[in-house]
């Protein structure tokens, strides 16, 4: 057949004798039939997908999974003409794989943010539970605030919630647009994130996705107010384990589940098992199949944040992020990944430690961490390979805050926020006001 196609125009008679017109006609019929079959299958798929979504979000399933209190704060509402339940939607602030965040105004004109999640994006009960867990964390961490932090509503195709009392801008965009922060703002941001994590941990929650994109900053003179945002991966810390740990040291008590992991001999909460977070920021112990202490993995992420503040985004990517990318891009066999990942990070951790002590061999860290000492020793401590050697978030707060008050001052830069399409809330500027007493709301906004 290829020979017939490649013949010259003068061979048309030969093509006609070979029944070429009949071949084309049959192919056209077959193509039309295939297209129709595809359309039929697509309609069936869309119908099944719609039924699946309705089933996942049905009241029976939501209540059976214990999510009713989290997902149905208000009666279902309609979304039309840029208004959701009395909240007006404005410009888009961020976009993720399954959600979009908009600037909004409540009925009384107060600024807010609206996160809109397509229900169809939740394909499993686990994903529905994740949305419910985020709402639960927001409500729990907002308890006692002067204003409600969350109003959850559901329309037919979407799930939406509204967060009030927003301010500031995304730390990542701020640093990318203006360059490195000065010594005092760095320590203020570090201490502010540590304080927010400490409040979350005291309330029984872990964030599990600390990174510059999830930190909001508001510069007010020489002070920097900091809030953590995006609780999409936040988890409630389970109760202390009451089971014998398989593989633990001889004579280990049921409560020593963390002992063989180099974490705690007597934890006041149990381990988590889901590996999550962001490349360049999650701790290697998250890969341990035996579980991990989420409060200590949060502190590791805090250390990664401090490292990026010290090095700058570009050097941080070339020095630190590339180690994550290289390890996970390489083929690996089945089995334990935590050990090999720790080994892959060991040279980087050694360089951070050397630089924080002012020793040679710090590589890209030399000249960055020592210049802001004692900031460097905090970063190195947070990045300790053994989780038990890392300070708690509260200890990081208590050690960083006094140093921030005596660190050299740099004028806070002023410019428009650089946009980046991440599923975070940012950019809602708030007028300066008198300092407020810290509350759990500081750690809850998303």
Buried (B, 14 or more C-beta within 10 A) or exposed (E): EEEEEEEEEEEEEEBEEBEBEEEEEEEEEEEEEEEEEEEEEEEEEEEEEEEBBEEBBEEEBBEEBEBBEBBBBEEEBEBEEEBBBEBBBBEEBBBBEBBBBBBBBBEEEEBBBBBBBBBBBBEEBEBBBBBBBBBBBBBBBBEEBEEBBBBBBBBEEBBBBBBBBBBBBBBBBBBBBEEBBBBBBBBBBBBBBBBBBBBBBEBBBBBBBBBBBBBBBBBEEEBBBBBBBBBBBBBBBBEBBEEEBEEBEEEBEEBBBBBBBBBBBEBEBBBBEBBBBBEBBBBBBBBBEBBBBBBBBBBBBBBBBBBBBBBBBEBBBEBBBEBBEEBEEEEEEEEEBBEBBBEBBEEBBEBBBBBBBEEEEBBBBBEBBBEBBBBBBBBBBBBBBEBBEBBBBBBBBBBBBEBBEEBEEBEBBEEEBBBBEBBBBBBBEEEEEEEEEEBBBBBBBB
